[in-house]
Every structure is written in C-alpha cells, then in structure tokens.
Amino acid sequence: MKNMPYEIKQEIRGYAKLQIRVVDKYLKIQVMIEEYGVPVKNLLSCADASTGAPPKTEALAFINNVEFDDIVGSIKEIKDVF
C-alpha cells in the first residue's frame, strides 16, 4: 500500500476545519431564525400553498448544499417566509 502524500493530508485537515466552521455558523443561523419565531423547517422544504400551510421555501437547503445561483434571490426567498 502506498503512503498518502502529505499535501493531501493537509488539504483534508483544512477541509475538516472548514466543515466545523460551517456547522457552527449553520447552528448559529438556526438559533437566530428560531428566535424570530420562524421554524427552520419552513426554510428547508416547500409545501403546497393551496393547502393553507405557512409559507415555505427550500432556499436555506439550497444554500446548505451549495445549489444556489443567486444568493440575493435565495435571501429574498427566506425573507418572504418571515
């Protein structure tokens, strides 16, 4: 078996540190949103508006998964749920 190059180990360590920061930031955002009385689940999945359900968007899920094209548009969608 070959040894893993040191550069790859360093990149993985850096990636792990970034992931920890991302999770910390997400948890902080979650608490802030919940403090305003908006359930975070309303920002992670959509519902059929014709059912009378509260407004929802998948914008936060798209941001979490880096699947957004326009951060301003995603923030607007989240704002609309407030």
N, CA, C and O atoms as CSV, one atom per row, in Angstrom:
chain,resi,resn,atom,element,x,y,z
A,1,MET,N,N,0.836,-1.169,0.000
A,1,MET,CA,C,0.000,0.000,0.000
A,1,MET,C,C,0.893,1.248,0.000
A,1,MET,O,O,1.912,1.293,0.688
A,2,LYS,N,N,0.498,2.246,-0.773
A,2,LYS,CA,C,1.260,3.481,-0.853
A,2,LYS,C,C,0.899,4.412,0.300
A,2,LYS,O,O,-0.203,4.350,0.845
A,3,ASN,N,N,1.841,5.273,0.660
A,3,ASN,CA,C,1.572,6.296,1.663
A,3,ASN,C,C,0.829,7.459,1.019
A,3,ASN,O,O,1.071,7.807,-0.136
A,4,MET,N,N,-0.079,8.052,1.787
A,4,MET,CA,C,-0.801,9.224,1.305
A,4,MET,C,C,0.154,10.414,1.313
A,4,MET,O,O,0.863,10.621,2.297
A,5,PRO,N,N,0.187,11.196,0.239
A,5,PRO,CA,C,1.053,12.378,0.215
A,5,PRO,C,C,0.667,13.378,1.314
A,5,PRO,O,O,-0.508,13.558,1.632
A,6,TYR,N,N,1.667,14.005,1.867
A,6,TYR,CA,C,1.477,14.980,2.941
A,6,TYR,C,C,0.536,16.104,2.504
A,6,TYR,O,O,-0.280,16.569,3.299
A,7,GLU,N,N,0.641,16.537,1.267
A,7,GLU,CA,C,-0.198,17.633,0.770
A,7,GLU,C,C,-1.684,17.265,0.858
A,7,GLU,O,O,-2.517,18.108,1.191
A,8,ILE,N,N,-2.007,16.020,0.562
A,8,ILE,CA,C,-3.406,15.584,0.635
A,8,ILE,C,C,-3.870,15.579,2.092
A,8,ILE,O,O,-4.986,16.004,2.391
A,9,LYS,N,N,-3.023,15.104,2.987
A,9,LYS,CA,C,-3.371,15.108,4.415
A,9,LYS,C,C,-3.655,16.532,4.888
A,9,LYS,O,O,-4.611,16.769,5.626
A,10,GLN,N,N,-2.828,17.465,4.462
A,10,GLN,CA,C,-3.017,18.867,4.856
A,10,GLN,C,C,-4.326,19.422,4.303
A,10,GLN,O,O,-5.044,20.139,5.000
A,11,GLU,N,N,-4.629,19.095,3.073
A,11,GLU,CA,C,-5.885,19.559,2.468
A,11,GLU,C,C,-7.095,18.985,3.208
A,11,GLU,O,O,-8.085,19.684,3.424
A,12,ILE,N,N,-7.013,17.731,3.587
A,12,ILE,CA,C,-8.112,17.102,4.330
A,12,ILE,C,C,-8.268,17.763,5.693
A,12,ILE,O,O,-9.389,18.005,6.141
A,13,ARG,N,N,-7.158,18.056,6.352
A,13,ARG,CA,C,-7.232,18.748,7.650
A,13,ARG,C,C,-7.877,20.125,7.486
A,13,ARG,O,O,-8.723,20.522,8.288
A,14,GLY,N,N,-7.476,20.838,6.457
A,14,GLY,CA,C,-8.063,22.152,6.196
A,14,GLY,C,C,-9.546,22.062,5.893
A,14,GLY,O,O,-10.337,22.890,6.345
A,15,TYR,N,N,-9.914,21.052,5.127
A,15,TYR,CA,C,-11.320,20.823,4.790
A,15,TYR,C,C,-12.127,20.526,6.053
A,15,TYR,O,O,-13.231,21.045,6.217
A,16,ALA,N,N,-11.592,19.707,6.935
A,16,ALA,CA,C,-12.273,19.372,8.189
A,16,ALA,C,C,-12.483,20.629,9.042
A,16,ALA,O,O,-13.547,20.810,9.634
A,17,LYS,N,N,-11.477,21.486,9.102
A,17,LYS,CA,C,-11.608,22.730,9.862
A,17,LYS,C,C,-12.705,23.622,9.274
A,17,LYS,O,O,-13.484,24.225,10.013
A,18,LEU,N,N,-12.760,23.701,7.958
A,18,LEU,CA,C,-13.819,24.489,7.312
A,18,LEU,C,C,-15.198,23.910,7.614
A,18,LEU,O,O,-16.139,24.657,7.879
A,19,GLN,N,N,-15.321,22.592,7.575
A,19,GLN,CA,C,-16.599,21.945,7.846
A,19,GLN,C,C,-17.078,22.258,9.258
A,19,GLN,O,O,-18.268,22.491,9.473
A,20,ILE,N,N,-16.168,22.265,10.214
A,20,ILE,CA,C,-16.526,22.598,11.595
A,20,ILE,C,C,-17.046,24.029,11.669
A,20,ILE,O,O,-18.038,24.298,12.346
A,21,ARG,N,N,-16.382,24.939,10.979
A,21,ARG,CA,C,-16.828,26.338,10.964
A,21,ARG,C,C,-18.192,26.472,10.303
A,21,ARG,O,O,-19.034,27.246,10.758
A,22,VAL,N,N,-18.410,25.717,9.230
A,22,VAL,CA,C,-19.695,25.763,8.526
A,22,VAL,C,C,-20.819,25.283,9.440
A,22,VAL,O,O,-21.870,25.918,9.517
A,23,VAL,N,N,-20.604,24.178,10.124
A,23,VAL,CA,C,-21.642,23.649,11.031
A,23,VAL,C,C,-21.906,24.644,12.158
A,23,VAL,O,O,-23.062,24.879,12.510
A,24,ASP,N,N,-20.866,25.226,12.725
A,24,ASP,CA,C,-21.051,26.226,13.780
A,24,ASP,C,C,-21.867,27.412,13.280
A,24,ASP,O,O,-22.761,27.892,13.977
A,25,LYS,N,N,-21.562,27.880,12.088
A,25,LYS,CA,C,-22.283,29.014,11.500
A,25,LYS,C,C,-23.741,28.650,11.247
A,25,LYS,O,O,-24.640,29.444,11.526
A,26,TYR,N,N,-23.976,27.448,10.718
A,26,TYR,CA,C,-25.347,26.999,10.439
A,26,TYR,C,C,-26.158,26.924,11.730
A,26,TYR,O,O,-27.310,27.358,11.760
A,27,LEU,N,N,-25.570,26.378,12.800
A,27,LEU,CA,C,-26.288,26.283,14.069
A,27,LEU,C,C,-26.616,27.666,14.629
A,27,LEU,O,O,-27.686,27.873,15.199
A,28,LYS,N,N,-25.692,28.606,14.463
A,28,LYS,CA,C,-25.934,29.979,14.908
A,28,LYS,C,C,-27.095,30.595,14.120
A,28,LYS,O,O,-27.968,31.242,14.701
A,29,ILE,N,N,-27.104,30.396,12.815
A,29,ILE,CA,C,-28.181,30.918,11.978
A,29,ILE,C,C,-29.506,30.270,12.365
A,29,ILE,O,O,-30.532,30.948,12.431
A,30,GLN,N,N,-29.492,28.971,12.619
A,30,GLN,CA,C,-30.696,28.260,13.020
A,30,GLN,C,C,-31.289,28.865,14.287
A,30,GLN,O,O,-32.493,29.118,14.347
A,31,VAL,N,N,-30.460,29.098,15.295
A,31,VAL,CA,C,-30.926,29.685,16.549
A,31,VAL,C,C,-31.501,31.074,16.300
A,31,VAL,O,O,-32.556,31.413,16.836
A,32,MET,N,N,-30.822,31.874,15.500
A,32,MET,CA,C,-31.291,33.227,15.217
A,32,MET,C,C,-32.658,33.196,14.535
A,32,MET,O,O,-33.542,33.975,14.893
A,33,ILE,N,N,-32.838,32.315,13.569
A,33,ILE,CA,C,-34.106,32.212,12.849
A,33,ILE,C,C,-35.213,31.774,13.798
A,33,ILE,O,O,-36.303,32.346,13.793
A,34,GLU,N,N,-34.935,30.761,14.612
A,34,GLU,CA,C,-35.937,30.259,15.558
A,34,GLU,C,C,-36.309,31.335,16.579
A,34,GLU,O,O,-37.463,31.398,17.004
A,35,GLU,N,N,-35.349,32.187,16.983
A,35,GLU,CA,C,-35.638,33.268,17.933
A,35,GLU,C,C,-36.657,34.252,17.366
A,35,GLU,O,O,-37.372,34.905,18.126
A,36,TYR,N,N,-36.732,34.365,16.054
A,36,TYR,CA,C,-37.708,35.231,15.414
A,36,TYR,C,C,-39.044,34.521,15.186
A,36,TYR,O,O,-39.962,35.079,14.585
A,37,GLY,N,N,-39.137,33.290,15.671
A,37,GLY,CA,C,-40.398,32.565,15.582
A,37,GLY,C,C,-40.646,31.881,14.256
A,37,GLY,O,O,-41.761,31.437,13.983
A,38,VAL,N,N,-39.625,31.793,13.434
A,38,VAL,CA,C,-39.758,31.114,12.143
A,38,VAL,C,C,-39.141,29.731,12.278
A,38,VAL,O,O,-37.943,29.615,12.535
A,39,PRO,N,N,-39.949,28.667,12.106
A,39,PRO,CA,C,-39.370,27.325,12.163
A,39,PRO,C,C,-38.381,27.113,11.015
A,39,PRO,O,O,-38.705,27.372,9.856
A,40,VAL,N,N,-37.197,26.649,11.336
A,40,VAL,CA,C,-36.169,26.430,10.323
A,40,VAL,C,C,-36.671,25.461,9.252
A,40,VAL,O,O,-36.296,25.572,8.085
A,41,LYS,N,N,-37.516,24.516,9.650
A,41,LYS,CA,C,-38.028,23.555,8.667
A,41,LYS,C,C,-38.807,24.259,7.552
A,41,LYS,O,O,-38.939,23.717,6.455
A,42,ASN,N,N,-39.325,25.466,7.827
A,42,ASN,CA,C,-40.023,26.224,6.785
A,42,ASN,C,C,-39.070,26.783,5.736
A,42,ASN,O,O,-39.505,27.243,4.680
A,43,LEU,N,N,-37.792,26.745,6.018
A,43,LEU,CA,C,-36.788,27.254,5.083
A,43,LEU,C,C,-36.034,26.128,4.384
A,43,LEU,O,O,-35.133,26.371,3.582
A,44,LEU,N,N,-36.414,24.896,4.700
A,44,LEU,CA,C,-35.695,23.745,4.158
A,44,LEU,C,C,-36.529,22.914,3.193
A,44,LEU,O,O,-35.989,22.085,2.461
A,45,SER,N,N,-37.831,23.128,3.188
A,45,SER,CA,C,-38.677,22.352,2.274
A,45,SER,C,C,-39.902,23.162,1.907
A,45,SER,O,O,-40.323,24.044,2.655
A,46,CYS,N,N,-40.463,22.863,0.769
A,46,CYS,CA,C,-41.629,23.574,0.268
A,46,CYS,C,C,-42.904,22.833,0.639
A,46,CYS,O,O,-42.890,21.637,0.929
A,47,ALA,N,N,-43.999,23.571,0.623
A,47,ALA,CA,C,-45.327,22.987,0.819
A,47,ALA,C,C,-46.261,23.598,-0.199
A,47,ALA,O,O,-45.992,24.674,-0.732
A,48,ASP,N,N,-47.323,22.937,-0.463
A,48,ASP,CA,C,-48.333,23.433,-1.388
A,48,ASP,C,C,-49.076,24.584,-0.725
A,48,ASP,O,O,-49.776,24.375,0.266
A,49,ALA,N,N,-48.938,25.788,-1.250
A,49,ALA,CA,C,-49.563,26.970,-0.661
A,49,ALA,C,C,-51.082,26.875,-0.666
A,49,ALA,O,O,-51.740,27.511,0.159
A,50,SER,N,N,-51.645,26.103,-1.568
A,50,SER,CA,C,-53.102,25.992,-1.647
A,50,SER,C,C,-53.683,25.235,-0.456
A,50,SER,O,O,-54.897,25.252,-0.255
A,51,THR,N,N,-52.849,24.575,0.331
A,51,THR,CA,C,-53.338,23.826,1.487
A,51,THR,C,C,-53.495,24.714,2.708
A,51,THR,O,O,-53.972,24.256,3.746
A,52,GLY,N,N,-53.106,25.969,2.603
A,52,GLY,CA,C,-53.185,26.867,3.743
A,52,GLY,C,C,-51.991,26.748,4.679
A,52,GLY,O,O,-51.977,27.355,5.750
A,53,ALA,N,N,-51.002,25.978,4.286
A,53,ALA,CA,C,-49.796,25.823,5.100
A,53,ALA,C,C,-49.027,27.139,5.129
A,53,ALA,O,O,-49.139,27.947,4.206
A,54,PRO,N,N,-48.246,27.356,6.184
A,54,PRO,CA,C,-47.440,28.585,6.227
A,54,PRO,C,C,-46.463,28.628,5.056
A,54,PRO,O,O,-46.093,27.590,4.507
A,55,PRO,N,N,-46.048,29.836,4.680
A,55,PRO,CA,C,-45.115,29.944,3.550
A,55,PRO,C,C,-43.819,29.190,3.829
A,55,PRO,O,O,-43.303,29.197,4.947
A,56,LYS,N,N,-43.314,28.551,2.802
A,56,LYS,CA,C,-42.082,27.778,2.922
A,56,LYS,C,C,-41.220,27.984,1.690
A,56,LYS,O,O,-41.706,28.402,0.639
A,57,THR,N,N,-39.953,27.690,1.827
A,57,THR,CA,C,-39.008,27.747,0.727
A,57,THR,C,C,-37.903,26.724,0.964
A,57,THR,O,O,-37.660,26.315,2.099
A,58,GLU,N,N,-37.256,26.326,-0.079
A,58,GLU,CA,C,-36.102,25.432,0.032
A,58,GLU,C,C,-34.785,26.201,-0.032
A,58,GLU,O,O,-33.716,25.604,-0.162
A,59,ALA,N,N,-34.868,27.517,0.058
A,59,ALA,CA,C,-33.687,28.361,-0.148
A,59,ALA,C,C,-32.538,28.028,0.806
A,59,ALA,O,O,-31.383,27.974,0.382
A,60,LEU,N,N,-32.836,27.806,2.080
A,60,LEU,CA,C,-31.757,27.505,3.024
A,60,LEU,C,C,-31.130,26.147,2.710
A,60,LEU,O,O,-29.920,25.976,2.854
A,61,ALA,N,N,-31.936,25.196,2.286
A,61,ALA,CA,C,-31.402,23.891,1.888
A,61,ALA,C,C,-30.494,24.039,0.675
A,61,ALA,O,O,-29.443,23.404,0.599
A,62,PHE,N,N,-30.901,24.881,-0.276
A,62,PHE,CA,C,-30.070,25.102,-1.460
A,62,PHE,C,C,-28.736,25.744,-1.070
A,62,PHE,O,O,-27.692,25.398,-1.624
A,63,ILE,N,N,-28.772,26.679,-0.116
A,63,ILE,CA,C,-27.529,27.306,0.349
A,63,ILE,C,C,-26.665,26.262,1.048
A,63,ILE,O,O,-25.456,26.201,0.824
A,64,ASN,N,N,-27.288,25.435,1.903
A,64,ASN,CA,C,-26.540,24.387,2.617
A,64,ASN,C,C,-25.828,23.454,1.651
A,64,ASN,O,O,-24.712,23.007,1.918
A,65,ASN,N,N,-26.469,23.163,0.538
A,65,ASN,CA,C,-25.922,22.212,-0.426
A,65,ASN,C,C,-25.167,22.885,-1.568
A,65,ASN,O,O,-24.781,22.226,-2.533
A,66,VAL,N,N,-24.957,24.190,-1.459
A,66,VAL,CA,C,-24.279,24.983,-2.479
A,66,VAL,C,C,-24.936,24.750,-3.846
A,66,VAL,O,O,-24.258,24.521,-4.848
A,67,GLU,N,N,-26.256,24.816,-3.857
A,67,GLU,CA,C,-27.028,24.609,-5.086
A,67,GLU,C,C,-27.753,25.881,-5.518
A,67,GLU,O,O,-28.762,25.808,-6.221
A,68,PHE,N,N,-27.260,27.023,-5.113
A,68,PHE,CA,C,-27.924,28.284,-5.458
A,68,PHE,C,C,-27.160,28.998,-6.559
A,68,PHE,O,O,-25.938,28.887,-6.659
A,69,ASP,N,N,-27.888,29.726,-7.375
A,69,ASP,CA,C,-27.268,30.516,-8.440
A,69,ASP,C,C,-27.117,31.978,-8.017
A,69,ASP,O,O,-26.190,32.673,-8.432
A,70,ASP,N,N,-28.061,32.425,-7.175
A,70,ASP,CA,C,-28.146,33.840,-6.828
A,70,ASP,C,C,-28.398,33.966,-5.333
A,70,ASP,O,O,-29.522,33.746,-4.881
A,71,ILE,N,N,-27.381,34.313,-4.560
A,71,ILE,CA,C,-27.529,34.403,-3.111
A,71,ILE,C,C,-28.536,35.481,-2.729
A,71,ILE,O,O,-29.262,35.326,-1.747
A,72,VAL,N,N,-28.588,36.567,-3.488
A,72,VAL,CA,C,-29.551,37.630,-3.197
A,72,VAL,C,C,-30.972,37.093,-3.351
A,72,VAL,O,O,-31.835,37.372,-2.519
A,73,GLY,N,N,-31.214,36.337,-4.396
A,73,GLY,CA,C,-32.531,35.741,-4.608
A,73,GLY,C,C,-32.875,34.739,-3.523
A,73,GLY,O,O,-34.023,34.671,-3.083
A,74,SER,N,N,-31.902,33.964,-3.087
A,74,SER,CA,C,-32.137,32.990,-2.021
A,74,SER,C,C,-32.484,33.692,-0.705
A,74,SER,O,O,-33.381,33.263,0.020
A,75,ILE,N,N,-31.765,34.769,-0.411
A,75,ILE,CA,C,-32.057,35.532,0.803
A,75,ILE,C,C,-33.445,36.144,0.715
A,75,ILE,O,O,-34.167,36.179,1.711
A,76,LYS,N,N,-33.826,36.624,-0.452
A,76,LYS,CA,C,-35.176,37.196,-0.632
A,76,LYS,C,C,-36.232,36.131,-0.370
A,76,LYS,O,O,-37.238,36.410,0.282
A,77,GLU,N,N,-36.022,34.922,-0.864
A,77,GLU,CA,C,-36.982,33.848,-0.620
A,77,GLU,C,C,-37.109,33.564,0.874
A,77,GLU,O,O,-38.214,33.349,1.372
A,78,ILE,N,N,-35.995,33.563,1.587
A,78,ILE,CA,C,-36.025,33.346,3.033
A,78,ILE,C,C,-36.756,34.496,3.715
A,78,ILE,O,O,-37.571,34.280,4.612
A,79,LYS,N,N,-36.459,35.720,3.283
A,79,LYS,CA,C,-37.121,36.899,3.844
A,79,LYS,C,C,-38.632,36.820,3.664
A,79,LYS,O,O,-39.381,37.219,4.555
A,80,ASP,N,N,-39.084,36.314,2.529
A,80,ASP,CA,C,-40.510,36.213,2.254
A,80,ASP,C,C,-41.225,35.272,3.224
A,80,ASP,O,O,-42.428,35.415,3.443
A,81,VAL,N,N,-40.506,34.318,3.804
A,81,VAL,CA,C,-41.101,33.388,4.771
A,81,VAL,C,C,-41.287,34.082,6.125
A,81,VAL,O,O,-42.188,33.726,6.885
A,82,PHE,N,N,-40.447,35.059,6.422
A,82,PHE,CA,C,-40.597,35.781,7.678
A,82,PHE,C,C,-41.913,36.539,7.666
A,82,PHE,O,O,-42.242,37.221,8.637
